[in-house]
């Protein structure tokens, strides 16, 4: 199944930009699932998952602004969660639906959590992939150490070596899966390859680091819809203690760990896809 390509115009004080998305399944299906990616990745991460779930959902995988095929912001300080939440509300309006299910990895999960916490939220079911309302300072620093470096690669092999290194916490993948995880991140430029995101996304991310954990518990506690947490058992971003607390307070999330995985599960494995399917289709 080939994805349909779409885009939505978003207007801000700084100007107008385009957010691209991919779509699978029946365009008239009222059951919509939005899949939102992590900090430096893009919507292509969900190609396999989207095809698997397109029998039940109209699946939408946006490239958050500054990533993939979406435009880059003129003001890099806009690369923050409040703007992303506003952009997703514009996208939902463009889809002409009143409710959605949401699967978000890391940053994509935070966007979904903030959306789900809004009064009258359109999010009716939320899967948070390896992220929660308490973010470990050490993990944020690890991410800050590589995000925005904008390396250039002479060929795909060199790019894959880099992706395998910085993405080692994704856990075991076969050669074809690593090639795919690399391919979706690359863009040709001037005879070499670069990562397909605006290096400036790192600026507000680093500015916000202060050596302290980040707490978003009030937002989590405000969520009214069913929630599931999927976690890499060796995650350095989402601790066992936080996941346990998420299962006991607020929306009292269901919780599944994936052994041998850190931050974050990729949903390229059958067992991970099955967990998502069972929760989202329930």
C-alpha positions as CSV (number, residue, x, y, z in Angstrom):
1,X,0.0,0.0,0.0
2,X,1.4,3.4,-1.0
3,X,0.7,6.4,1.2
4,X,-1.2,9.4,0.0
5,X,0.7,12.7,0.5
6,X,-0.9,15.8,1.9
7,X,0.0,19.1,3.4
8,X,-1.7,21.8,5.6
9,X,-0.9,25.5,5.7
10,X,-0.2,26.9,9.2
11,X,-0.2,30.6,9.8
12,X,1.7,32.2,12.7
13,X,2.9,35.7,13.5
14,X,6.3,34.8,11.9
15,X,4.6,33.8,8.6
16,X,3.0,30.8,6.9
17,X,4.6,27.3,6.6
18,X,3.6,23.9,5.3
19,X,3.3,20.8,7.4
20,X,3.4,17.6,5.4
21,X,1.7,14.3,6.3
22,X,1.2,10.8,4.9
23,X,-2.1,9.1,4.9
24,X,-3.2,5.4,4.7
25,X,-6.5,3.7,4.7
26,X,-10.0,4.8,3.7
27,X,-10.1,8.6,3.5
28,X,-13.8,8.5,4.6
29,X,-13.1,6.3,7.6
30,X,-14.2,8.4,10.7
31,X,-11.8,6.4,12.9
32,X,-8.5,8.4,12.6
33,X,-5.2,7.5,14.1
34,X,-2.4,10.2,14.3
35,X,1.1,8.8,14.7
36,X,3.6,11.4,15.9
37,X,7.4,10.9,15.8
38,X,10.3,11.7,18.1
39,X,12.5,14.8,18.3
40,X,14.8,14.3,15.3
41,X,12.8,11.8,13.2
42,X,9.8,12.1,10.9
43,X,6.5,10.5,10.0
44,X,8.2,7.9,7.8
45,X,9.0,6.0,11.0
46,X,5.4,4.8,11.0
47,X,5.1,3.4,7.4
48,X,5.0,-0.2,8.6
49,X,2.7,0.4,11.5
50,X,0.4,2.5,9.4
51,X,0.0,-0.2,6.8
52,X,-0.8,-2.7,9.5
53,X,-3.5,-0.6,11.1
54,X,-5.0,0.9,7.9
55,X,-7.6,-1.8,7.9
56,X,-9.2,-0.2,11.0
57,X,-8.1,3.4,10.8
58,X,-7.4,6.3,8.5
59,X,-3.8,6.7,9.6
60,X,-2.1,10.1,9.5
61,X,1.6,10.5,10.1
62,X,2.7,14.1,10.0
63,X,6.2,15.5,9.7
64,X,6.3,17.9,12.6
65,X,7.5,21.3,11.4
66,X,11.3,21.4,10.9
67,X,11.4,17.7,10.1
68,X,11.0,15.6,7.0
69,X,9.2,17.3,4.2
70,X,7.7,20.0,6.3
71,X,9.0,23.6,6.2
72,X,11.6,25.0,8.6
73,X,10.7,27.8,11.0
74,X,12.1,31.3,10.5
75,X,12.4,31.7,14.3
76,X,14.0,28.5,15.8
77,X,12.6,29.4,19.3
78,X,9.2,28.3,17.8
79,X,10.4,24.7,17.9
80,X,8.6,24.0,21.2
81,X,5.6,21.9,22.4
82,X,3.0,24.7,22.5
83,X,3.5,25.5,18.8
84,X,3.4,21.8,17.9
85,X,0.1,21.3,19.8
86,X,-1.4,24.3,17.9
87,X,-0.2,22.8,14.6
88,X,-1.8,19.5,15.3
89,X,-5.1,21.1,16.1
90,X,-4.9,22.8,12.6
91,X,-4.2,19.3,11.1
92,X,-7.1,17.7,12.9
93,X,-9.4,20.5,11.6
94,X,-8.0,19.9,8.1
95,X,-8.9,16.2,8.4
96,X,-12.5,17.3,9.2
97,X,-12.9,15.0,12.2
98,X,-13.9,15.7,15.8
99,X,-11.9,13.0,17.5
100,X,-8.7,11.0,17.0
101,X,-6.7,8.3,18.5
102,X,-3.0,9.2,19.1
103,X,0.2,7.3,19.1
104,X,3.3,9.3,19.9
105,X,6.9,8.4,20.4
106,X,8.9,10.6,22.8
107,X,8.3,14.2,21.6
108,X,5.2,12.9,19.7
109,X,3.9,11.5,22.9
110,X,4.4,14.7,24.7
111,X,2.4,16.5,22.0
112,X,-0.3,13.9,22.4
113,X,-0.3,14.2,26.2
114,X,-0.7,18.0,26.1
115,X,-3.5,17.7,23.5
116,X,-5.3,15.1,25.6
117,X,-5.0,17.3,28.7
118,X,-7.0,20.2,27.0
119,X,-10.6,20.7,28.0
120,X,-12.7,19.3,25.2
121,X,-9.7,17.5,23.8
122,X,-10.2,15.6,20.5
123,X,-8.0,12.8,21.7
124,X,-10.1,9.8,22.7
125,X,-7.4,7.2,23.1
126,X,-3.7,7.9,23.7
127,X,-0.6,5.6,23.4
128,X,2.5,7.1,24.9
129,X,5.6,5.4,23.5
130,X,8.5,5.6,26.0
131,X,7.6,9.0,27.4
132,X,5.7,10.3,30.4
133,X,5.1,13.3,32.6
134,X,8.6,13.1,34.3
135,X,11.6,13.4,31.9
136,X,15.0,12.3,33.3
137,X,17.6,15.1,33.1
138,X,20.3,12.6,32.2
139,X,18.4,11.3,29.2
140,X,17.6,14.8,28.0
141,X,21.3,15.7,28.2
142,X,22.2,12.5,26.2
143,X,19.8,13.6,23.4
144,X,21.1,17.2,23.5
145,X,24.6,15.9,22.9
146,X,23.8,14.7,19.4
147,X,20.7,16.6,18.2
148,X,21.4,19.5,15.8
149,X,25.0,18.5,15.0
150,X,24.0,18.3,11.3
151,X,26.7,15.9,10.1
152,X,27.2,15.4,6.4
153,X,27.8,11.8,5.0
154,X,29.6,10.9,1.8
155,X,27.3,7.8,1.3
156,X,24.5,5.9,2.8
157,X,26.8,3.4,4.5
158,X,28.4,6.2,6.5
159,X,25.0,7.6,7.4
160,X,23.8,4.1,8.6
161,X,26.9,3.8,10.8
162,X,26.0,7.1,12.5
163,X,22.3,6.2,12.8
164,X,23.1,2.8,14.3
165,X,25.4,4.5,16.9
166,X,23.0,7.3,18.0
167,X,20.0,5.0,17.8
168,X,21.5,2.0,19.6
169,X,18.9,2.4,22.4
170,X,16.2,1.4,19.8
171,X,17.3,-2.1,20.5
172,X,18.1,-5.0,18.2
173,X,17.1,-4.6,14.5
174,X,18.1,-6.6,11.5
175,X,20.1,-5.1,8.6
176,X,17.0,-4.3,6.6
177,X,15.4,-2.5,9.5
178,X,18.5,-0.4,10.2
179,X,18.7,0.4,6.5
180,X,15.1,1.6,6.7
181,X,15.6,3.6,9.9
182,X,18.5,5.3,8.1
183,X,16.8,5.9,4.7
184,X,13.8,7.8,6.2
185,X,16.2,10.2,7.8
186,X,18.3,11.2,4.8
187,X,18.1,14.0,2.3
188,X,20.5,14.5,-0.6
189,X,22.3,17.8,-0.6
190,X,25.3,19.0,-2.7
191,X,26.8,15.6,-3.5
192,X,26.4,14.3,0.1
193,X,23.7,13.2,2.5
194,X,22.4,15.0,5.6
195,X,19.8,14.3,8.2
196,X,16.4,15.4,7.2
197,X,15.6,18.0,9.9
198,X,16.5,21.6,10.8
199,X,19.5,21.6,13.0
200,X,18.0,24.7,14.7
201,X,15.5,22.4,16.5
202,X,18.3,21.9,19.0
203,X,18.4,25.5,20.1
204,X,15.3,25.7,22.3
205,X,15.8,22.1,23.4
206,X,19.2,23.0,24.8
207,X,18.1,26.4,26.2
208,X,15.5,24.6,28.3
209,X,18.0,22.2,29.9
210,X,18.9,23.1,33.5
211,X,20.1,19.8,34.8
212,X,16.8,19.1,36.4
213,X,14.1,16.5,35.6
214,X,11.1,18.0,33.7
215,X,7.7,17.5,35.4
216,X,4.4,17.6,33.5
217,X,2.3,15.8,36.1
218,X,-0.6,18.3,36.1
219,X,-1.1,17.8,32.4
220,X,-1.0,14.0,32.7
221,X,-3.5,14.1,35.7
222,X,-5.9,16.1,33.6
223,X,-6.2,13.5,30.9
224,X,-9.7,11.8,30.7
225,X,-9.3,9.3,27.9
226,X,-7.8,5.8,28.1
227,X,-4.0,5.7,28.1
228,X,-1.4,3.1,27.4
229,X,2.3,3.4,28.1
230,X,4.8,1.4,26.0
231,X,8.3,1.5,27.4
232,X,11.7,0.1,26.5
233,X,12.7,-1.9,29.5
234,X,16.1,-0.3,29.5
235,X,14.8,3.2,28.8
236,X,16.8,6.1,30.3
237,X,14.0,8.7,29.6
238,X,11.0,6.9,31.2
239,X,11.8,5.2,34.5
240,X,10.0,2.2,36.0
241,X,9.0,4.5,38.9
242,X,7.4,7.0,36.6
243,X,5.6,4.3,34.5
244,X,4.3,2.8,37.7
245,X,3.0,6.1,39.0
246,X,1.3,6.7,35.6
247,X,-0.5,3.4,36.1
248,X,-1.8,4.5,39.5
249,X,-2.8,8.1,39.1
250,X,-4.6,10.4,36.6
251,X,-5.9,8.2,33.7
252,X,-4.3,5.2,35.3
253,X,-2.5,4.0,32.1
254,X,-2.1,0.4,31.0
255,X,1.7,-0.3,30.9
256,X,3.8,-2.7,28.7
257,X,7.6,-3.0,28.7
258,X,9.6,-4.4,25.8
259,X,12.7,-6.3,26.8
260,X,16.0,-5.5,25.2
261,X,14.9,-2.0,24.2
262,X,15.9,1.4,25.6
263,X,14.6,4.8,24.3
264,X,12.5,4.1,22.3
265,X,10.5,1.1,20.7
266,X,10.3,1.6,17.0
267,X,7.1,-0.4,16.2
268,X,9.0,-2.3,13.5
269,X,8.6,-5.6,15.4
270,X,5.5,-7.8,15.4
271,X,5.1,-7.9,19.2
272,X,5.2,-4.1,19.4
273,X,2.7,-3.7,16.6
274,X,0.4,-6.2,18.2
275,X,0.4,-4.3,21.5
276,X,-0.5,-1.1,19.7
277,X,-3.2,-2.8,17.7
278,X,-4.9,-4.3,20.7
279,X,-5.0,-1.1,22.6
280,X,-6.0,1.3,19.8
281,X,-8.7,-0.9,18.3
282,X,-10.3,-1.8,21.6
